[in-house]
Amino acid sequence: MTKADLINAVAAAKAVPNDTSKKTVQAVIDETFEQIKKAVKKDERFSFPGFGTFNKKRRAARAGRNPQTGEKIKIKAQTTVGFRPAQALKDFVGGKKKK
């Protein structure tokens, strides 16, 4: 799914009033992701019940290898984002049914 597909799907959803423009839906989606980014950067995590948790992770520096030349290289330490899906999302994607 692309961003445009997401905007179209949300705009067509029954929970969204019919007079809501796609431009408004796009602004809401953009701001939602902006707030998620800020939360992960500031609080080091963002949790959405039933969906999952985004965590700020620190990767240590390590030795690597250039796949083209085989030459050893140093990979710098870096900060990245991880995602841990909620059990409800795992069950939904995996096809498990609620008991």
Secondary structure, DSSP 8 states (H G I E B T S, - for coil): --HHHHHHHHHHSTTS-TT--HHHHHHHHHHHHHHHHHHHHHHSEEEETTTEEEEEEEE--EEEE-TTT--EEEE--EEEEEEEE-HHHHHHHHT----
